[in-house]
Amino acid sequence: MSHGSADARVVLDEPAAVVESSTAELAAASGTSPATVVRACQRLGFRGFRHL
């Protein structure tokens, strides 16, 4: 599983929790880095994590 896929899995599994999470918390939950979280959001068409 790619890092972006790990981030997506956490978002899909726990969408309500993601709204209250920071990039660091989501990165820890998905085993990635905060930068990877932001890049995954951008690949989905958002400007960044806070625009989810």
Predicted model as a PDB file, atoms N, CA, C, CB and O in Angstrom, pLDDT in the B-factor column:
MODEL        1                                                                  
ATOM      1  N   MET A   1       0.851  -1.180   0.000  1.00 50.00           N  
ATOM      2  CA  MET A   1       0.000   0.000   0.000  1.00 50.00           C  
ATOM      3  C   MET A   1       0.892   1.237   0.000  1.00 50.00           C  
ATOM      4  CB  MET A   1      -0.966   0.002   1.227  1.00 50.00           C  
ATOM      5  O   MET A   1       1.839   1.323   0.782  1.00 50.00           O  
ATOM      6  N   SER A   2       0.595   2.176  -0.861  1.00 57.00           N  
ATOM      7  CA  SER A   2       1.379   3.411  -0.907  1.00 57.00           C  
ATOM      8  C   SER A   2       1.028   4.289   0.289  1.00 57.00           C  
ATOM      9  CB  SER A   2       1.130   4.174  -2.235  1.00 57.00           C  
ATOM     10  O   SER A   2       0.013   4.085   0.956  1.00 57.00           O  
ATOM     11  N   HIS A   3       1.888   5.267   0.543  1.00 59.00           N  
ATOM     12  CA  HIS A   3       1.629   6.167   1.666  1.00 59.00           C  
ATOM     13  C   HIS A   3       0.317   6.916   1.491  1.00 59.00           C  
ATOM     14  CB  HIS A   3       2.772   7.158   1.823  1.00 59.00           C  
ATOM     15  O   HIS A   3      -0.438   7.068   2.451  1.00 59.00           O  
ATOM     16  N   GLY A   4       0.034   7.387   0.278  1.00 61.00           N  
ATOM     17  CA  GLY A   4      -1.213   8.093   0.021  1.00 61.00           C  
ATOM     18  C   GLY A   4      -2.417   7.212   0.268  1.00 61.00           C  
ATOM     19  O   GLY A   4      -3.451   7.677   0.749  1.00 61.00           O  
ATOM     20  N   SER A   5      -2.281   5.927  -0.066  1.00 76.00           N  
ATOM     21  CA  SER A   5      -3.366   4.978   0.174  1.00 76.00           C  
ATOM     22  C   SER A   5      -3.601   4.783   1.665  1.00 76.00           C  
ATOM     23  CB  SER A   5      -3.058   3.633  -0.490  1.00 76.00           C  
ATOM     24  O   SER A   5      -4.743   4.641   2.102  1.00 76.00           O  
ATOM     25  N   ALA A   6      -2.538   4.776   2.441  1.00 79.00           N  
ATOM     26  CA  ALA A   6      -2.679   4.636   3.895  1.00 79.00           C  
ATOM     27  C   ALA A   6      -3.431   5.832   4.466  1.00 79.00           C  
ATOM     28  CB  ALA A   6      -1.293   4.502   4.572  1.00 79.00           C  
ATOM     29  O   ALA A   6      -4.298   5.674   5.326  1.00 79.00           O  
ATOM     30  N   ASP A   7      -3.099   7.024   3.986  1.00 77.00           N  
ATOM     31  CA  ASP A   7      -3.801   8.226   4.431  1.00 77.00           C  
ATOM     32  C   ASP A   7      -5.275   8.152   4.051  1.00 77.00           C  
ATOM     33  CB  ASP A   7      -3.156   9.487   3.826  1.00 77.00           C  
ATOM     34  O   ASP A   7      -6.147   8.471   4.860  1.00 77.00           O  
ATOM     35  N   ALA A   8      -5.548   7.737   2.834  1.00 78.00           N  
ATOM     36  CA  ALA A   8      -6.934   7.633   2.364  1.00 78.00           C  
ATOM     37  C   ALA A   8      -7.708   6.622   3.189  1.00 78.00           C  
ATOM     38  CB  ALA A   8      -6.976   7.242   0.880  1.00 78.00           C  
ATOM     39  O   ALA A   8      -8.877   6.851   3.499  1.00 78.00           O  
ATOM     40  N   ARG A   9      -7.092   5.520   3.549  1.00 80.00           N  
ATOM     41  CA  ARG A   9      -7.771   4.486   4.337  1.00 80.00           C  
ATOM     42  C   ARG A   9      -8.192   5.052   5.685  1.00 80.00           C  
ATOM     43  CB  ARG A   9      -6.858   3.253   4.534  1.00 80.00           C  
ATOM     44  O   ARG A   9      -9.311   4.795   6.131  1.00 80.00           O  
ATOM     45  N   VAL A  10      -7.335   5.810   6.342  1.00 79.00           N  
ATOM     46  CA  VAL A  10      -7.675   6.414   7.639  1.00 79.00           C  
ATOM     47  C   VAL A  10      -8.834   7.389   7.463  1.00 79.00           C  
ATOM     48  CB  VAL A  10      -6.442   7.142   8.256  1.00 79.00           C  
ATOM     49  O   VAL A  10      -9.752   7.411   8.283  1.00 79.00           O  
ATOM     50  N   VAL A  11      -8.804   8.190   6.409  1.00 78.00           N  
ATOM     51  CA  VAL A  11      -9.878   9.163   6.155  1.00 78.00           C  
ATOM     52  C   VAL A  11     -11.193   8.434   5.920  1.00 78.00           C  
ATOM     53  CB  VAL A  11      -9.536  10.062   4.936  1.00 78.00           C  
ATOM     54  O   VAL A  11     -12.227   8.842   6.449  1.00 78.00           O  
ATOM     55  N   LEU A  12     -11.171   7.368   5.139  1.00 81.00           N  
ATOM     56  CA  LEU A  12     -12.394   6.627   4.838  1.00 81.00           C  
ATOM     57  C   LEU A  12     -12.911   5.854   6.041  1.00 81.00           C  
ATOM     58  CB  LEU A  12     -12.153   5.676   3.690  1.00 81.00           C  
ATOM     59  O   LEU A  12     -14.121   5.736   6.234  1.00 81.00           O  
ATOM     60  N   ASP A  13     -11.997   5.326   6.850  1.00 86.00           N  
ATOM     61  CA  ASP A  13     -12.406   4.542   8.021  1.00 86.00           C  
ATOM     62  C   ASP A  13     -12.940   5.398   9.157  1.00 86.00           C  
ATOM     63  CB  ASP A  13     -11.246   3.728   8.521  1.00 86.00           C  
ATOM     64  O   ASP A  13     -13.836   4.972   9.887  1.00 86.00           O  
ATOM     65  N   GLU A  14     -12.398   6.606   9.315  1.00 82.00           N  
ATOM     66  CA  GLU A  14     -12.770   7.465  10.448  1.00 82.00           C  
ATOM     67  C   GLU A  14     -12.941   8.925  10.018  1.00 82.00           C  
ATOM     68  CB  GLU A  14     -11.709   7.370  11.555  1.00 82.00           C  
ATOM     69  O   GLU A  14     -12.218   9.795  10.503  1.00 82.00           O  
ATOM     70  N   PRO A  15     -13.883   9.204   9.120  1.00 83.00           N  
ATOM     71  CA  PRO A  15     -14.004  10.581   8.613  1.00 83.00           C  
ATOM     72  C   PRO A  15     -14.308  11.623   9.690  1.00 83.00           C  
ATOM     73  CB  PRO A  15     -15.081  10.635   7.571  1.00 83.00           C  
ATOM     74  O   PRO A  15     -13.800  12.742   9.617  1.00 83.00           O  
ATOM     75  N   ALA A  16     -15.109  11.285  10.668  1.00 85.00           N  
ATOM     76  CA  ALA A  16     -15.444  12.260  11.722  1.00 85.00           C  
ATOM     77  C   ALA A  16     -14.213  12.606  12.554  1.00 85.00           C  
ATOM     78  CB  ALA A  16     -16.561  11.709  12.639  1.00 85.00           C  
ATOM     79  O   ALA A  16     -14.040  13.755  12.960  1.00 85.00           O  
ATOM     80  N   ALA A  17     -13.364  11.626  12.808  1.00 81.00           N  
ATOM     81  CA  ALA A  17     -12.157  11.864  13.597  1.00 81.00           C  
ATOM     82  C   ALA A  17     -11.157  12.727  12.832  1.00 81.00           C  
ATOM     83  CB  ALA A  17     -11.509  10.534  13.991  1.00 81.00           C  
ATOM     84  O   ALA A  17     -10.426  13.514  13.434  1.00 81.00           O  
ATOM     85  N   VAL A  18     -11.124  12.583  11.524  1.00 83.00           N  
ATOM     86  CA  VAL A  18     -10.178  13.340  10.710  1.00 83.00           C  
ATOM     87  C   VAL A  18     -10.457  14.833  10.791  1.00 83.00           C  
ATOM     88  CB  VAL A  18     -10.235  12.876   9.257  1.00 83.00           C  
ATOM     89  O   VAL A  18      -9.530  15.642  10.787  1.00 83.00           O  
ATOM     90  N   VAL A  19     -11.724  15.198  10.865  1.00 84.00           N  
ATOM     91  CA  VAL A  19     -12.101  16.615  10.935  1.00 84.00           C  
ATOM     92  C   VAL A  19     -11.463  17.285  12.145  1.00 84.00           C  
ATOM     93  CB  VAL A  19     -13.631  16.765  10.994  1.00 84.00           C  
ATOM     94  O   VAL A  19     -11.107  18.462  12.091  1.00 84.00           O  
ATOM     95  N   GLU A  20     -11.318  16.541  13.230  1.00 89.00           N  
ATOM     96  CA  GLU A  20     -10.750  17.082  14.462  1.00 89.00           C  
ATOM     97  C   GLU A  20      -9.247  16.848  14.583  1.00 89.00           C  
ATOM     98  CB  GLU A  20     -11.445  16.476  15.648  1.00 89.00           C  
ATOM     99  O   GLU A  20      -8.633  17.282  15.557  1.00 89.00           O  
ATOM    100  N   SER A  21      -8.650  16.173  13.613  1.00 91.00           N  
ATOM    101  CA  SER A  21      -7.233  15.808  13.681  1.00 91.00           C  
ATOM    102  C   SER A  21      -6.338  16.847  13.030  1.00 91.00           C  
ATOM    103  CB  SER A  21      -7.010  14.465  13.023  1.00 91.00           C  
ATOM    104  O   SER A  21      -6.772  17.635  12.189  1.00 91.00           O  
ATOM    105  N   SER A  22      -5.088  16.828  13.436  1.00 93.00           N  
ATOM    106  CA  SER A  22      -4.066  17.635  12.771  1.00 93.00           C  
ATOM    107  C   SER A  22      -3.374  16.763  11.729  1.00 93.00           C  
ATOM    108  CB  SER A  22      -3.032  18.213  13.802  1.00 93.00           C  
ATOM    109  O   SER A  22      -3.568  15.548  11.699  1.00 93.00           O  
ATOM    110  N   THR A  23      -2.575  17.382  10.886  1.00 93.00           N  
ATOM    111  CA  THR A  23      -1.833  16.585   9.909  1.00 93.00           C  
ATOM    112  C   THR A  23      -0.891  15.615  10.614  1.00 93.00           C  
ATOM    113  CB  THR A  23      -1.041  17.497   8.955  1.00 93.00           C  
ATOM    114  O   THR A  23      -0.698  14.493  10.147  1.00 93.00           O  
ATOM    115  N   ALA A  24      -0.304  16.035  11.731  1.00 95.00           N  
ATOM    116  CA  ALA A  24       0.601  15.165  12.478  1.00 95.00           C  
ATOM    117  C   ALA A  24      -0.147  13.957  13.047  1.00 95.00           C  
ATOM    118  CB  ALA A  24       1.282  15.951  13.611  1.00 95.00           C  
ATOM    119  O   ALA A  24       0.368  12.838  13.024  1.00 95.00           O  
ATOM    120  N   GLU A  25      -1.350  14.182  13.552  1.00 93.00           N  
ATOM    121  CA  GLU A  25      -2.144  13.073  14.102  1.00 93.00           C  
ATOM    122  C   GLU A  25      -2.566  12.097  13.015  1.00 93.00           C  
ATOM    123  CB  GLU A  25      -3.381  13.609  14.822  1.00 93.00           C  
ATOM    124  O   GLU A  25      -2.509  10.884  13.215  1.00 93.00           O  
ATOM    125  N   LEU A  26      -2.988  12.615  11.870  1.00 90.00           N  
ATOM    126  CA  LEU A  26      -3.372  11.741  10.772  1.00 90.00           C  
ATOM    127  C   LEU A  26      -2.162  10.982  10.240  1.00 90.00           C  
ATOM    128  CB  LEU A  26      -4.029  12.549   9.650  1.00 90.00           C  
ATOM    129  O   LEU A  26      -2.260   9.800   9.910  1.00 90.00           O  
ATOM    130  N   ALA A  27      -1.036  11.655  10.160  1.00 91.00           N  
ATOM    131  CA  ALA A  27       0.189  10.994   9.710  1.00 91.00           C  
ATOM    132  C   ALA A  27       0.561   9.857  10.651  1.00 91.00           C  
ATOM    133  CB  ALA A  27       1.343  12.002   9.615  1.00 91.00           C  
ATOM    134  O   ALA A  27       0.929   8.774  10.193  1.00 91.00           O  
ATOM    135  N   ALA A  28       0.473  10.082  11.948  1.00 93.00           N  
ATOM    136  CA  ALA A  28       0.787   9.036  12.914  1.00 93.00           C  
ATOM    137  C   ALA A  28      -0.181   7.864  12.793  1.00 93.00           C  
ATOM    138  CB  ALA A  28       0.756   9.597  14.332  1.00 93.00           C  
ATOM    139  O   ALA A  28       0.231   6.707  12.874  1.00 93.00           O  
ATOM    140  N   ALA A  29      -1.458   8.156  12.601  1.00 88.00           N  
ATOM    141  CA  ALA A  29      -2.468   7.104  12.482  1.00 88.00           C  
ATOM    142  C   ALA A  29      -2.289   6.279  11.220  1.00 88.00           C  
ATOM    143  CB  ALA A  29      -3.854   7.708  12.503  1.00 88.00           C  
ATOM    144  O   ALA A  29      -2.652   5.103  11.191  1.00 88.00           O  
ATOM    145  N   SER A  30      -1.727   6.889  10.166  1.00 88.00           N  
ATOM    146  CA  SER A  30      -1.571   6.180   8.896  1.00 88.00           C  
ATOM    147  C   SER A  30      -0.146   5.714   8.645  1.00 88.00           C  
ATOM    148  CB  SER A  30      -2.011   7.062   7.765  1.00 88.00           C  
ATOM    149  O   SER A  30       0.132   5.094   7.618  1.00 88.00           O  
ATOM    150  N   GLY A  31       0.765   6.007   9.579  1.00 91.00           N  
ATOM    151  CA  GLY A  31       2.147   5.574   9.419  1.00 91.00           C  
ATOM    152  C   GLY A  31       2.894   6.339   8.342  1.00 91.00           C  
ATOM    153  O   GLY A  31       3.783   5.790   7.690  1.00 91.00           O  
ATOM    154  N   THR A  32       2.536   7.613   8.149  1.00 91.00           N  
ATOM    155  CA  THR A  32       3.180   8.451   7.143  1.00 91.00           C  
ATOM    156  C   THR A  32       3.712   9.714   7.796  1.00 91.00           C  
ATOM    157  CB  THR A  32       2.200   8.800   6.004  1.00 91.00           C  
ATOM    158  O   THR A  32       3.803   9.794   9.021  1.00 91.00           O  
ATOM    159  N   SER A  33       4.060  10.692   6.987  1.00 94.00           N  
ATOM    160  CA  SER A  33       4.521  11.985   7.504  1.00 94.00           C  
ATOM    161  C   SER A  33       3.465  13.048   7.241  1.00 94.00           C  
ATOM    162  CB  SER A  33       5.872  12.392   6.858  1.00 94.00           C  
ATOM    163  O   SER A  33       2.604  12.860   6.382  1.00 94.00           O  
ATOM    164  N   PRO A  34       3.518  14.163   7.967  1.00 94.00           N  
ATOM    165  CA  PRO A  34       2.576  15.251   7.700  1.00 94.00           C  
ATOM    166  C   PRO A  34       2.638  15.739   6.246  1.00 94.00           C  
ATOM    167  CB  PRO A  34       2.854  16.413   8.641  1.00 94.00           C  
ATOM    168  O   PRO A  34       1.607  16.077   5.664  1.00 94.00           O  
ATOM    169  N   ALA A  35       3.821  15.776   5.668  1.00 94.00           N  
ATOM    170  CA  ALA A  35       3.946  16.211   4.268  1.00 94.00           C  
ATOM    171  C   ALA A  35       3.213  15.245   3.338  1.00 94.00           C  
ATOM    172  CB  ALA A  35       5.435  16.314   3.861  1.00 94.00           C  
ATOM    173  O   ALA A  35       2.604  15.675   2.358  1.00 94.00           O  
ATOM    174  N   THR A  36       3.267  13.956   3.633  1.00 91.00           N  
ATOM    175  CA  THR A  36       2.568  12.969   2.819  1.00 91.00           C  
ATOM    176  C   THR A  36       1.061  13.168   2.917  1.00 91.00           C  
ATOM    177  CB  THR A  36       2.948  11.547   3.251  1.00 91.00           C  
ATOM    178  O   THR A  36       0.350  13.009   1.925  1.00 91.00           O  
ATOM    179  N   VAL A  37       0.569  13.513   4.102  1.00 90.00           N  
ATOM    180  CA  VAL A  37      -0.860  13.777   4.289  1.00 90.00           C  
ATOM    181  C   VAL A  37      -1.290  14.944   3.408  1.00 90.00           C  
ATOM    182  CB  VAL A  37      -1.176  14.077   5.776  1.00 90.00           C  
ATOM    183  O   VAL A  37      -2.310  14.866   2.723  1.00 90.00           O  
ATOM    184  N   VAL A  38      -0.517  16.021   3.426  1.00 91.00           N  
ATOM    185  CA  VAL A  38      -0.852  17.201   2.626  1.00 91.00           C  
ATOM    186  C   VAL A  38      -0.815  16.858   1.139  1.00 91.00           C  
ATOM    187  CB  VAL A  38       0.120  18.363   2.934  1.00 91.00           C  
ATOM    188  O   VAL A  38      -1.713  17.253   0.395  1.00 91.00           O  
ATOM    189  N   ARG A  39       0.205  16.131   0.699  1.00 91.00           N  
ATOM    190  CA  ARG A  39       0.289  15.758  -0.718  1.00 91.00           C  
ATOM    191  C   ARG A  39      -0.881  14.870  -1.131  1.00 91.00           C  
ATOM    192  CB  ARG A  39       1.612  15.041  -1.001  1.00 91.00           C  
ATOM    193  O   ARG A  39      -1.402  15.011  -2.237  1.00 91.00           O  
ATOM    194  N   ALA A  40      -1.295  13.962  -0.261  1.00 88.00           N  
ATOM    195  CA  ALA A  40      -2.441  13.099  -0.570  1.00 88.00           C  
ATOM    196  C   ALA A  40      -3.704  13.952  -0.745  1.00 88.00           C  
ATOM    197  CB  ALA A  40      -2.652  12.037   0.551  1.00 88.00           C  
ATOM    198  O   ALA A  40      -4.497  13.702  -1.652  1.00 88.00           O  
ATOM    199  N   CYS A  41      -3.889  14.936   0.103  1.00 87.00           N  
ATOM    200  CA  CYS A  41      -5.047  15.836  -0.019  1.00 87.00           C  
ATOM    201  C   CYS A  41      -4.985  16.602  -1.335  1.00 87.00           C  
ATOM    202  CB  CYS A  41      -5.102  16.824   1.171  1.00 87.00           C  
ATOM    203  O   CYS A  41      -6.004  16.783  -2.001  1.00 87.00           O  
ATOM    204  N   GLN A  42      -3.799  17.050  -1.707  1.00 91.00           N  
ATOM    205  CA  GLN A  42      -3.644  17.784  -2.953  1.00 91.00           C  
ATOM    206  C   GLN A  42      -3.927  16.885  -4.159  1.00 91.00           C  
ATOM    207  CB  GLN A  42      -2.232  18.374  -3.048  1.00 91.00           C  
ATOM    208  O   GLN A  42      -4.522  17.340  -5.136  1.00 91.00           O  
ATOM    209  N   ARG A  43      -3.513  15.630  -4.107  1.00 88.00           N  
ATOM    210  CA  ARG A  43      -3.803  14.698  -5.198  1.00 88.00           C  
ATOM    211  C   ARG A  43      -5.305  14.461  -5.343  1.00 88.00           C  
ATOM    212  CB  ARG A  43      -3.084  13.365  -4.963  1.00 88.00           C  
ATOM    213  O   ARG A  43      -5.783  14.125  -6.427  1.00 88.00           O  
ATOM    214  N   LEU A  44      -6.043  14.638  -4.253  1.00 86.00           N  
ATOM    215  CA  LEU A  44      -7.495  14.486  -4.298  1.00 86.00           C  
ATOM    216  C   LEU A  44      -8.192  15.756  -4.781  1.00 86.00           C  
ATOM    217  CB  LEU A  44      -8.020  14.103  -2.925  1.00 86.00           C  
ATOM    218  O   LEU A  44      -9.418  15.789  -4.886  1.00 86.00           O  
ATOM    219  N   GLY A  45      -7.415  16.803  -5.076  1.00 91.00           N  
ATOM    220  CA  GLY A  45      -7.984  18.033  -5.613  1.00 91.00           C  
ATOM    221  C   GLY A  45      -8.177  19.150  -4.608  1.00 91.00           C  
ATOM    222  O   GLY A  45      -8.702  20.208  -4.956  1.00 91.00           O  
ATOM    223  N   PHE A  46      -7.764  18.937  -3.368  1.00 90.00           N  
ATOM    224  CA  PHE A  46      -7.880  19.976  -2.345  1.00 90.00           C  
ATOM    225  C   PHE A  46      -6.597  20.789  -2.298  1.00 90.00           C  
ATOM    226  CB  PHE A  46      -8.184  19.358  -0.957  1.00 90.00           C  
ATOM    227  O   PHE A  46      -5.541  20.314  -2.716  1.00 90.00           O  
ATOM    228  N   ARG A  47      -6.683  22.011  -1.791  1.00 91.00           N  
ATOM    229  CA  ARG A  47      -5.476  22.845  -1.655  1.00 91.00           C  
ATOM    230  C   ARG A  47      -4.566  22.318  -0.565  1.00 91.00           C  
ATOM    231  CB  ARG A  47      -5.855  24.298  -1.354  1.00 91.00           C  
ATOM    232  O   ARG A  47      -3.353  22.519  -0.623  1.00 91.00           O  
ATOM    233  N   GLY A  48      -5.120  21.657   0.413  1.00 87.00           N  
ATOM    234  CA  GLY A  48      -4.347  21.113   1.524  1.00 87.00           C  
ATOM    235  C   GLY A  48      -5.245  20.372   2.480  1.00 87.00           C  
ATOM    236  O   GLY A  48      -6.426  20.168   2.199  1.00 87.00           O  
ATOM    237  N   PHE A  49      -4.709  19.975   3.586  1.00 86.00           N  
ATOM    238  CA  PHE A  49      -5.425  19.161   4.561  1.00 86.00           C  
ATOM    239  C   PHE A  49      -6.661  19.864   5.110  1.00 86.00           C  
ATOM    240  CB  PHE A  49      -4.504  18.793   5.697  1.00 86.00           C  
ATOM    241  O   PHE A  49      -7.712  19.236   5.237  1.00 86.00           O  
ATOM    242  N   ARG A  50      -6.564  21.124   5.430  1.00 83.00           N  
ATOM    243  CA  ARG A  50      -7.683  21.854   6.037  1.00 83.00           C  
ATOM    244  C   ARG A  50      -8.833  22.088   5.072  1.00 83.00           C  
ATOM    245  CB  ARG A  50      -7.203  23.177   6.566  1.00 83.00           C  
ATOM    246  O   ARG A  50      -9.905  22.521   5.493  1.00 83.00           O  
ATOM    247  N   HIS A  51      -8.638  21.817   3.811  1.00 82.00           N  
ATOM    248  CA  HIS A  51      -9.693  22.028   2.815  1.00 82.00           C  
ATOM    249  C   HIS A  51     -10.466  20.762   2.504  1.00 82.00           C  
ATOM    250  CB  HIS A  51      -9.102  22.577   1.545  1.00 82.00           C  
ATOM    251  O   HIS A  51     -11.266  20.734   1.569  1.00 82.00           O  
ATOM    252  N   LEU A  52     -10.234  19.714   3.279  1.00 73.00           N  
ATOM    253  CA  LEU A  52     -10.982  18.462   3.078  1.00 73.00           C  
ATOM    254  C   LEU A  52     -12.454  18.684   3.287  1.00 73.00           C  
ATOM    255  CB  LEU A  52     -10.484  17.365   4.021  1.00 73.00           C  
ATOM    256  O   LEU A  52     -13.244  17.749   3.162  1.00 73.00           O  
TER     257      LEU A  52                                                      
ENDMDL                                                                          
END                                                                             
